[in-house]
Amino acid sequence: MKKRIVFLVCGLMLSLGMAQAERVMVISDPHVIASSILQPGAAADEMLASGRKMLDLSEPAFKALIDTALVHQPELVLLPGDLTKDGEKVSHELVAAQLKRLTDAGIQVLVIPGNHDISNPASYAYNGDQKTKVANITDAEFDAIYAAYMPQASTARDTESHSYVTEPLRGVTVLAIDGTHGNAGTGSLSDNTLNWLLARADEAVAKGNLVIAMCHWQLIEHVDNQTMILSSSQLAHGDSIAELLTKHQVRLALTGHFHINGVTTKYYGTLNDSIVEVTTGSPVAYPCPYRWLEISADRSTVKVNTDLIMALPEHPDMQTFSRAWQQEHTANMAPDAARRAWRKVDAYLAQMGNNSSITLKLFVAALKARIPQDDSTRVAMFEQYMGQSMVDLYILHSDANENTRPEKDTIVDAFYDNLTNFMVEILGEDLLENPLGSYMVEMAMNMVDASITSMTEDITTGVDPDYTNRTDDLSPVLRLIAPQEIPNEAIETVEAENPQTAYDVLGRPVTNPAPGQIIIRNKTKQVIK
């Protein structure tokens, strides 16, 4: 009898409303600037030369992705922030109009803002030789423009942010985490917002739902020392927040912001205490990606696939074009990277110089005397030794699955050769032979080696040694929770205790089953209408 009931119940799970796998599209960081405020000329050329985003292609790229969604008809499209270049109202209105094409076709859409989207003072039009200020939007205007793409019920919205919770698919809850504060460049959550989000996660888990967090900023590091190199890439206290989400049984986070395709897992004890973060790159940065998620019928597994924009009307080979653009414009950003690197050197030497040791003070003084103080000389020195390595490593990182790339070893060897030569240039043979110089070089190399190894082997350290967090960045299959099958014990419990009591699919009593929830009552499976 028991086997017959198990067979019947599991069969019903495959035949009722939650029986089909469903497809979700993820478009992150489209950075749309309306073509009406980006016209050819010196102003636009200067703006485009200063960054690594192909912003002049942002409108056609976004429209192409909307067309793609209309062809493939996913059940849901998710956009985790940085919808616009710099929060221009006209750009937001263009994005919302394109999203309406999806909802008009019956495709659900959910958005959250990124750091570029709200109250951004950098909202400009670029027309010919003129760069002129244009209207940006406030928090209230964001809510108004995207009202159709966020829940409106007060119970589903946080009062202190744009965070919300919704169940767009039966058995799947999206926990939208908004850490934006104007154009601060960094993301953070208040205690009230965090507690509100965790409470909503608990409610979703109690229904037996898979909970997916969506946040603009990364929650966990995908490369060792990532936040030390680029502090704004991660939500403030992101590791602690990720651990709390994991304790509240949130198993998957979808993020953007970093313009890199990455998938990594953070473990907190055992395999069942882990969270997987899938970061999606930008369609206006090489290799112009977007993602597909296929969520299994039992909500236990998510298959990730990564597609790339291959062509646009004026660019029939977007992969070749965007790679060349990325190489050129990453090189253009080298001066800023050089200044950041030198600031770190200055700070480190200042810290060493504050030591009470006379020997150390003398060493620091000798080293400072060799370091050029002129900004242009510093930048030129850094670019001479490290410029090309920076570009090559960034392209390698953009390609993702770095450990599988045949050019990886050549790039890594060249990086270390260049870094060694850079240090010899700064220190000279005499300071290199000094014990303090050797120690400083060893410390610097250890720090750099941790980051380079992490990036190029596509793995982060500091996790339980029984597990590995190396994950395919482009097409992983993620097992997130136990399959939602009804164990024998649950059916025995239903039979042995009160047959009138409702139980969820894991055999837990349910007091107020919600619409769409699957329950067992009177030895049969039901879906609450």
C-alpha positions as CSV (number, residue, x, y, z in Angstrom):
1,M,0.0,0.0,0.0
2,K,2.8,2.4,1.0
3,K,4.6,1.9,-2.4
4,R,1.4,2.5,-4.2
5,I,0.8,5.8,-2.4
6,V,4.4,6.9,-3.0
7,F,4.1,6.1,-6.7
8,L,0.7,7.9,-6.9
9,V,1.9,11.0,-5.1
10,C,5.2,11.3,-7.1
11,G,3.2,10.7,-10.2
12,L,0.8,13.5,-9.3
13,M,3.7,15.8,-8.7
14,L,4.6,15.3,-12.4
15,S,1.1,15.9,-13.6
16,L,-0.1,18.9,-11.6
17,G,0.7,22.5,-11.9
18,M,4.3,22.4,-10.7
19,A,5.2,19.6,-13.1
20,Q,7.1,21.4,-15.9
21,A,10.6,22.8,-16.0
22,E,10.5,26.5,-16.6
23,R,12.9,28.9,-18.4
24,V,14.2,32.2,-17.0
25,M,16.2,34.7,-18.9
26,V,18.8,37.0,-17.1
27,I,19.9,40.3,-18.7
28,S,22.3,42.2,-16.4
29,D,23.8,45.6,-16.7
30,P,22.4,46.7,-20.1
31,H,23.5,50.3,-19.4
32,V,21.1,51.7,-22.0
33,I,21.5,55.2,-23.1
34,A,18.8,56.4,-25.5
35,S,20.2,57.1,-29.0
36,S,18.2,60.4,-28.9
37,I,20.8,61.7,-26.4
38,L,23.9,60.0,-27.8
39,Q,24.7,61.5,-31.2
40,P,28.0,61.3,-33.1
41,G,30.6,64.0,-32.3
42,A,33.5,64.9,-30.1
43,A,31.5,64.8,-26.8
44,A,30.3,61.2,-27.5
45,D,33.8,60.2,-28.6
46,E,35.4,61.5,-25.4
47,M,32.8,59.7,-23.3
48,L,33.2,56.4,-25.1
49,A,37.0,56.5,-24.9
50,S,37.0,56.9,-21.1
51,G,35.3,53.5,-20.3
52,R,35.1,49.9,-21.4
53,K,31.4,49.8,-22.2
54,M,30.1,50.0,-25.8
55,L,27.5,52.4,-24.9
56,D,26.8,53.5,-28.4
57,L,25.5,50.0,-29.0
58,S,23.5,49.8,-25.8
59,E,20.1,50.6,-27.3
60,P,20.3,48.2,-30.3
61,A,21.8,45.5,-28.0
62,F,19.0,45.8,-25.5
63,K,16.3,45.7,-28.3
64,A,18.0,42.6,-29.7
65,L,17.8,40.9,-26.3
66,I,14.1,41.8,-26.1
67,D,13.6,40.4,-29.6
68,T,15.4,37.2,-28.5
69,A,13.1,36.8,-25.5
70,L,10.0,37.2,-27.7
71,V,11.3,34.4,-29.9
72,H,12.1,32.0,-27.1
73,Q,9.2,32.9,-24.8
74,P,10.8,32.3,-21.3
75,E,8.4,32.3,-18.4
76,L,10.3,35.1,-16.7
77,V,13.0,37.7,-17.5
78,L,15.2,39.1,-14.6
79,L,17.2,42.3,-14.8
80,P,19.5,42.7,-11.8
81,G,20.3,46.4,-12.1
82,D,22.2,49.1,-14.0
83,L,19.4,49.4,-16.5
84,T,20.7,52.7,-17.8
85,K,24.0,54.4,-18.5
86,D,23.7,57.0,-15.7
87,G,20.0,57.2,-14.8
88,E,18.8,59.4,-17.6
89,K,15.0,59.6,-17.4
90,V,14.7,59.2,-21.2
91,S,16.8,56.1,-21.1
92,H,14.7,54.6,-18.3
93,E,11.5,55.3,-20.3
94,L,13.1,53.5,-23.3
95,V,14.0,50.5,-21.2
96,A,10.4,50.4,-19.7
97,A,8.9,50.6,-23.2
98,Q,11.0,47.7,-24.4
99,L,10.0,45.6,-21.3
100,K,6.4,46.3,-22.0
101,R,6.8,44.4,-25.3
102,L,7.6,41.3,-23.1
103,T,4.7,41.7,-20.7
104,D,2.3,42.4,-23.6
105,A,3.4,39.0,-24.9
106,G,2.7,37.3,-21.5
107,I,6.3,37.2,-20.3
108,Q,6.8,38.2,-16.7
109,V,9.6,40.7,-16.0
110,L,11.3,41.7,-12.7
111,V,13.8,44.5,-12.2
112,I,15.9,46.0,-9.4
113,P,18.0,49.2,-9.7
114,G,21.8,49.3,-9.8
115,N,24.1,52.0,-8.7
116,H,23.8,53.9,-12.0
117,D,20.1,54.1,-12.1
118,I,18.7,56.6,-9.5
119,S,19.6,60.2,-8.6
120,N,22.7,60.0,-10.7
121,P,24.4,63.4,-11.2
122,A,26.3,62.0,-14.2
123,S,23.2,62.0,-16.5
124,Y,24.2,63.8,-19.7
125,A,23.3,64.0,-23.3
126,Y,26.1,63.8,-25.9
127,N,25.2,65.6,-29.1
128,G,28.0,66.7,-31.5
129,D,30.5,68.7,-29.5
130,Q,28.0,69.4,-26.7
131,K,27.7,67.6,-23.4
132,T,24.6,68.8,-21.6
133,K,22.8,67.8,-18.4
134,V,19.6,65.9,-18.7
135,A,17.0,64.8,-16.2
136,N,17.7,61.8,-14.0
137,I,15.1,60.1,-11.8
138,T,14.3,59.8,-8.1
139,D,13.4,56.7,-6.1
140,A,9.7,57.5,-6.5
141,E,10.1,57.9,-10.2
142,F,11.9,54.6,-10.5
143,D,8.9,53.0,-8.8
144,A,6.5,54.7,-11.1
145,I,8.4,53.9,-14.3
146,Y,8.9,50.2,-13.4
147,A,5.6,49.7,-11.5
148,A,4.7,46.8,-13.9
149,Y,7.9,45.0,-13.1
150,M,7.9,45.0,-9.3
151,P,5.1,43.9,-7.0
152,Q,2.9,46.7,-5.6
153,A,1.4,45.1,-2.5
154,S,2.8,46.7,0.6
155,T,3.3,43.3,2.2
156,A,5.7,42.4,-0.7
157,R,7.8,45.6,-0.5
158,D,10.4,46.8,1.9
159,T,9.7,50.2,3.3
160,E,13.4,51.4,3.3
161,S,14.5,50.3,-0.2
162,H,13.4,48.9,-3.5
163,S,13.7,45.4,-2.1
164,Y,10.7,43.1,-2.6
165,V,9.6,39.5,-2.6
166,T,7.4,37.8,-5.2
167,E,6.5,34.3,-6.5
168,P,6.6,34.7,-10.2
169,L,6.6,30.9,-10.8
170,R,4.8,28.3,-8.8
171,G,7.2,27.0,-6.2
172,V,9.9,29.7,-6.9
173,T,10.2,32.9,-4.8
174,V,12.4,35.8,-6.0
175,L,14.0,37.8,-3.2
176,A,15.0,41.1,-4.8
177,I,17.8,42.7,-2.7
178,D,18.2,46.4,-3.4
179,G,21.4,47.9,-2.0
180,T,21.4,51.2,-4.0
181,H,21.8,54.6,-2.3
182,G,21.8,57.1,-5.1
183,N,25.0,56.8,-7.1
184,A,27.2,55.9,-4.2
185,G,29.1,53.3,-6.2
186,T,28.9,50.9,-3.3
187,G,26.0,48.8,-2.1
188,S,24.8,48.2,1.4
189,L,21.7,47.1,3.4
190,S,20.3,48.5,6.6
191,D,19.6,46.1,9.4
192,N,15.9,46.6,8.9
193,T,16.0,45.7,5.2
194,L,18.2,42.7,5.9
195,N,15.8,41.4,8.6
196,W,12.8,42.0,6.4
197,L,14.4,40.0,3.6
198,L,15.3,37.1,5.9
199,A,11.8,37.0,7.2
200,R,10.4,36.8,3.7
201,A,12.9,34.0,2.8
202,D,11.6,32.1,5.9
203,E,8.0,32.4,4.7
204,A,8.9,31.2,1.2
205,V,10.9,28.2,2.5
206,A,7.9,27.3,4.8
207,K,5.9,26.9,1.7
208,G,8.4,24.5,0.2
209,N,9.6,27.1,-2.4
210,L,13.0,27.4,-4.0
211,V,14.2,30.9,-3.0
212,I,16.4,32.8,-5.5
213,A,18.0,36.1,-4.4
214,M,18.6,38.8,-7.0
215,C,21.0,41.6,-6.2
216,H,23.0,44.0,-8.3
217,W,26.2,43.6,-6.3
218,Q,28.0,40.4,-5.8
219,L,27.5,38.9,-2.4
220,I,30.7,36.7,-2.3
221,E,34.1,37.0,-3.9
222,H,34.6,35.1,-7.1
223,V,38.4,35.8,-7.0
224,D,40.5,35.8,-3.9
225,N,41.3,39.4,-2.7
226,Q,38.7,40.7,-5.1
227,T,37.3,43.3,-2.8
228,M,40.8,44.5,-1.9
229,I,41.5,45.1,-5.6
230,L,38.1,46.5,-6.3
231,S,36.2,47.2,-3.1
232,S,33.0,48.4,-4.9
233,S,32.4,45.0,-6.6
234,Q,30.7,43.4,-3.6
235,L,27.8,44.4,-1.4
236,A,29.0,45.8,1.9
237,H,29.3,42.9,4.4
238,G,28.4,40.6,1.5
239,D,30.0,37.5,2.9
240,S,28.1,37.9,6.2
241,I,24.8,38.5,4.3
242,A,25.5,35.5,2.1
243,E,26.0,33.3,5.2
244,L,22.7,34.6,6.7
245,L,20.9,33.9,3.5
246,T,22.3,30.4,3.4
247,K,21.2,29.8,7.0
248,H,17.7,30.9,5.9
249,Q,17.9,28.3,3.1
250,V,18.5,30.7,0.2
251,R,20.6,28.6,-2.2
252,L,21.0,30.7,-5.3
253,A,21.9,34.3,-5.9
254,L,21.8,36.1,-9.2
255,T,24.0,39.2,-9.5
256,G,25.7,41.5,-11.9
257,H,27.7,44.8,-11.5
258,F,31.1,43.2,-12.2
259,H,30.5,42.7,-16.0
260,I,32.0,39.2,-15.8
261,N,30.4,35.8,-16.2
262,G,31.2,33.9,-13.0
263,V,29.7,31.1,-11.0
264,T,31.0,30.2,-7.5
265,T,29.8,28.4,-4.4
266,K,30.5,29.4,-0.8
267,Y,30.3,26.7,1.8
268,Y,29.5,27.2,5.4
269,G,30.2,23.8,7.0
270,T,28.6,21.1,4.8
271,L,27.3,20.7,1.3
272,N,23.8,21.5,2.5
273,D,25.1,24.8,4.0
274,S,26.1,26.5,0.8
275,I,25.0,29.2,-1.6
276,V,25.7,29.4,-5.4
277,E,26.2,32.8,-6.9
278,V,25.7,33.3,-10.7
279,T,27.1,36.6,-11.9
280,T,26.1,37.7,-15.4
281,G,28.1,40.0,-17.6
282,S,27.0,43.0,-19.5
283,P,25.7,42.9,-23.1
284,V,27.7,46.1,-23.8
285,A,31.0,44.5,-22.7
286,Y,32.8,41.6,-24.3
287,P,31.6,38.9,-24.8
288,C,28.2,40.5,-24.7
289,P,26.4,37.7,-22.6
290,Y,23.0,36.9,-21.3
291,R,21.9,33.8,-19.4
292,W,19.2,31.2,-19.5
293,L,18.1,29.3,-16.3
294,E,16.1,26.1,-16.6
295,I,14.5,25.4,-13.3
296,S,13.5,21.7,-12.9
297,A,10.0,20.6,-12.2
298,D,10.7,19.7,-8.6
299,R,12.6,23.0,-8.1
300,S,15.7,21.1,-7.0
301,T,18.0,21.8,-9.9
302,V,18.9,24.8,-12.1
303,K,20.6,24.4,-15.4
304,V,22.5,27.5,-16.5
305,N,23.4,28.3,-20.1
306,T,25.2,31.3,-21.4
307,D,24.4,32.9,-24.8
308,L,26.3,35.8,-26.5
309,I,25.1,38.5,-28.8
310,M,26.7,37.4,-32.1
311,A,25.5,40.2,-34.4
312,L,23.9,43.6,-34.4
313,P,22.6,45.5,-37.5
314,E,25.8,47.5,-38.0
315,H,28.1,44.8,-36.6
316,P,27.8,41.4,-38.2
317,D,30.6,39.9,-36.0
318,M,30.0,41.2,-32.5
319,Q,32.4,38.8,-30.9
320,T,35.4,40.0,-32.9
321,F,34.4,43.6,-32.7
322,S,33.7,43.6,-28.9
323,R,36.9,41.7,-28.1
324,A,38.9,44.3,-30.0
325,W,37.0,47.1,-28.3
326,Q,37.6,45.6,-24.9
327,Q,41.3,45.2,-25.5
328,E,41.7,48.8,-26.6
329,H,39.5,50.4,-23.9
330,T,40.9,48.3,-21.1
331,A,44.3,49.7,-22.1
332,N,42.8,53.2,-22.0
333,M,41.9,52.5,-18.4
334,A,45.5,51.6,-17.4
335,P,46.4,55.1,-16.1
336,D,43.6,54.9,-13.5
337,A,44.6,51.4,-12.6
338,A,48.2,52.6,-12.2
339,R,47.2,55.4,-9.9
340,R,45.2,53.0,-7.8
341,A,48.2,50.6,-7.6
342,W,50.6,53.4,-6.6
343,R,48.2,54.7,-3.9
344,K,48.2,51.2,-2.4
345,V,52.1,51.2,-2.5
346,D,52.1,54.7,-0.8
347,A,49.7,53.5,1.9
348,Y,51.7,50.4,2.5
349,L,55.0,52.3,2.8
350,A,53.4,54.9,5.1
351,Q,52.3,52.0,7.4
352,M,55.7,50.5,7.4
353,G,57.3,54.0,8.0
354,N,55.2,54.4,11.2
355,N,56.9,51.4,12.7
356,S,59.3,52.1,15.6
357,S,62.1,50.2,14.1
358,I,65.0,52.4,12.9
359,T,66.1,49.8,10.4
360,L,62.6,49.7,8.9
361,K,62.4,53.5,8.8
362,L,65.7,53.7,6.9
363,F,64.6,51.0,4.5
364,V,61.4,52.8,3.7
365,A,63.2,56.1,3.3
366,A,65.6,54.6,0.8
367,L,62.8,53.0,-1.1
368,K,60.7,56.2,-1.3
369,A,63.8,58.0,-2.7
370,R,63.7,55.6,-5.6
371,I,60.0,55.8,-6.4
372,P,59.1,58.6,-8.8
373,Q,56.7,61.1,-7.3
374,D,55.6,62.6,-10.6
375,D,52.2,61.2,-11.6
376,S,53.0,60.9,-15.3
377,T,56.3,59.1,-14.6
378,R,54.5,56.7,-12.2
379,V,51.8,55.9,-14.7
380,A,54.3,55.4,-17.6
381,M,56.4,53.0,-15.5
382,F,53.3,50.9,-14.5
383,E,52.0,50.8,-18.0
384,Q,55.4,49.9,-19.4
385,Y,55.7,46.8,-17.2
386,M,52.1,45.8,-16.4
387,G,49.8,47.4,-19.0
388,Q,49.6,44.5,-21.5
389,S,49.4,41.9,-18.7
390,M,46.4,43.8,-17.3
391,V,44.7,43.7,-20.7
392,D,45.4,40.0,-21.3
393,L,44.2,39.0,-17.8
394,Y,41.0,41.0,-18.1
395,I,40.2,39.4,-21.5
396,L,41.0,36.0,-20.1
397,H,38.7,36.7,-17.1
398,S,36.0,37.9,-19.5
399,D,36.1,34.7,-21.5
400,A,35.4,32.8,-18.2
401,N,36.3,29.2,-17.4
402,E,39.9,30.5,-17.3
403,N,41.5,27.2,-16.3
404,T,40.3,25.7,-19.6
405,R,41.8,28.4,-21.9
406,P,44.9,27.3,-23.9
407,E,46.5,30.8,-23.6
408,K,46.2,30.8,-19.8
409,D,49.8,29.6,-19.0
410,T,51.4,32.0,-21.5
411,I,49.5,35.0,-20.0
412,V,50.3,34.0,-16.4
413,D,54.0,33.5,-17.2
414,A,54.2,36.9,-18.9
415,F,52.4,38.5,-15.9
416,Y,55.0,37.2,-13.4
417,D,57.9,38.1,-15.6
418,N,56.6,41.6,-16.0
419,L,55.8,42.0,-12.3
420,T,59.3,40.8,-11.4
421,N,60.9,43.3,-13.7
422,F,58.7,46.0,-12.3
423,M,59.9,45.2,-8.8
424,V,63.5,45.1,-9.9
425,E,63.0,48.6,-11.5
426,I,61.6,50.0,-8.2
427,L,63.9,48.3,-5.7
428,G,67.1,47.8,-7.5
429,E,69.5,44.9,-6.8
430,D,70.7,46.3,-3.5
431,L,67.3,46.7,-1.8
432,L,66.2,43.4,-3.3
433,E,69.0,41.7,-1.5
434,N,68.1,43.5,1.8
435,P,66.2,41.1,4.1
436,L,63.4,43.7,4.4
437,G,63.3,44.1,0.6
438,S,63.1,40.3,0.2
439,Y,60.3,40.1,2.8
440,M,58.3,42.9,1.2
441,V,58.6,41.2,-2.2
442,E,57.6,37.9,-0.8
443,M,54.5,39.4,0.9
444,A,53.5,41.2,-2.3
445,M,54.0,38.1,-4.4
446,N,52.0,35.9,-2.0
447,M,49.1,38.4,-2.2
448,V,49.2,38.7,-6.0
449,D,49.7,34.9,-6.4
450,A,46.5,34.2,-4.4
451,S,44.5,36.4,-6.7
452,I,46.1,35.3,-10.0
453,T,45.8,31.6,-9.0
454,S,42.2,32.1,-8.0
455,M,41.3,33.8,-11.2
456,T,43.2,31.6,-13.7
457,E,42.4,28.3,-12.0
458,D,38.8,29.5,-11.6
459,I,38.6,28.6,-7.9
460,T,38.6,30.5,-4.6
461,T,40.2,29.2,-1.4
462,G,39.1,29.1,2.2
463,V,36.3,26.6,1.8
464,D,35.8,23.2,3.5
465,P,38.5,20.9,2.1
466,D,36.0,18.2,1.6
467,Y,34.3,20.2,-1.2
468,T,35.5,22.2,-4.2
469,N,33.9,25.4,-5.4
470,R,35.2,25.2,-8.9
471,T,32.1,25.6,-11.0
472,D,31.6,25.9,-14.7
473,D,31.1,29.6,-15.3
474,L,29.1,29.2,-18.5
475,S,26.9,26.1,-18.4
476,P,26.7,24.5,-14.9
477,V,24.0,22.2,-13.6
478,L,23.3,23.4,-10.0
479,R,21.7,21.0,-7.5
480,L,20.3,23.4,-4.9
481,I,17.9,21.6,-2.7
482,A,16.8,18.0,-2.2
483,P,14.2,16.9,-4.8
484,Q,10.7,17.8,-3.7
485,E,9.6,14.2,-3.4
486,I,7.5,12.9,-0.5
487,P,9.5,10.6,1.7
488,N,7.9,7.4,3.0
489,E,8.1,8.8,6.5
490,A,5.9,11.8,5.5
491,I,3.2,9.6,4.1
492,E,3.4,7.3,7.2
493,T,3.1,10.5,9.3
494,V,0.0,11.6,7.4
495,E,-1.6,8.1,7.8
496,A,-0.6,7.7,11.4
497,E,-1.6,11.2,12.7
498,N,-4.5,13.4,11.8
499,P,-5.6,12.7,8.2
500,Q,-7.4,16.1,8.1
501,T,-4.2,18.0,8.7
502,A,-2.4,19.5,5.7
503,Y,1.2,18.6,5.2
504,D,3.7,20.0,2.8
505,V,5.8,17.8,0.4
506,L,8.4,17.3,3.1
507,G,5.8,16.0,5.6
508,R,5.6,19.2,7.8
509,P,2.2,20.3,9.1
510,V,0.9,23.4,7.3
511,T,-1.6,25.7,9.1
512,N,-2.5,28.1,6.3
513,P,-1.6,26.7,2.9
514,A,-1.0,29.4,0.3
515,P,-2.4,29.5,-3.2
516,G,-0.2,27.4,-5.5
517,Q,1.2,25.4,-2.6
518,I,1.4,21.6,-2.9
519,I,0.0,19.8,0.2
520,I,-1.0,16.3,1.3
521,R,-4.4,15.9,2.9
522,N,-6.4,12.7,3.4
523,K,-3.6,10.7,1.8
524,T,-3.8,12.6,-1.5
525,K,-1.8,15.4,-3.0
526,Q,-3.5,18.7,-3.8
527,V,-2.6,22.1,-5.2
528,I,-4.2,25.0,-3.3
529,K,-6.2,27.2,-5.7
